[in-house]
């Protein structure tokens, strides 16, 4: 491992073993595809039964890589105007230094406001377990001048496991061409400290949306969606504690093919003098094969972290939407998000 990588690893380890061990939520480049993670109000939004598998591998070139896997299933009850969702997630940080497991139950309700406008409200409860493996930690006093590791440090450690319950809410306003999503996570600010003191998980607020421009009349929602030709600008803003981030870009649909490009960062904001908030540029390609949706994205690191040759970030989404029931008691609306629904 190069000296640069070791320095980066030491910095990250310092963050991990700080007295409060404050965690930030995972962020996905394909935020629109892993919809149950984006907003609980998306539960049942396809008006069918939907299964989603999602995985993100961040910075594989570093020892401090992040691996996040999630699986979700949701279903819509047409007579009750309601949707339910179940999501399980596992996250590994820093070569298995810190890991977490989560299971989430969601409920949403859909309200048709006008012939063109609808609103969905959702809530979720999450049970989470976080683990820390102290034996894999490295500290600055263990590194010699030539970069090799010395004797083990004698830093005091806390518990290796913490459990907590989490509550979140969300809402979506949408028509056949636009959507605006607002969600607020960790309303009860659960304590996630390994040391027996108080280290509250900060509230996270997410605001996202987009507008779909149809380039072909064959893309009308009342007709075959396989003929859709469209372009959709989108954005996703996230704020948690002292951190915030902004994704914006667009994606295009051409029949079964989807391509997109996004930028993540807030270039007008500086972490410190001379250090801008630039993170990555994201490229995307996806395909729709009958009821199966496949998509892959890659994050090109553009921040100063790139000097460590991070290897970028890879993200894969697999979504399967079961056929619509043969009988429906009332018409439904489709949210025009880029998840091939």
Secondary structure, 3 states (H helix, E strand, C coil): CCHHHHHHHHHHHHHHCCCCCCCCCCCCCCCCCCHHHHCHHHCCCCCCCEEEEEEEEECCCCCCCEEEEEEEEEEEECCCCEEEEEEEEEEEECCCCEEEEEEEEEEEEEEECCCCCEEEEEEEEEEEEEEECHHHCCCHHHECCCCCECCCCCCCCCCCEEEEEEEEEEEEEECCCEEEEEEEECCCCCECCCCCCCCECCCEEEEEEEEEEECCHHHCCCCCHHHCEEEEEEEEEEEECCEEEEEEEEEEEECCEEEEEEEEEEEEEEEECCEEEEEEEEEEEEEEECCEEEEEEEEEECCHHHHHCCCCEEEEEEEEECCCCCCCCCCCCCCCCCCCC
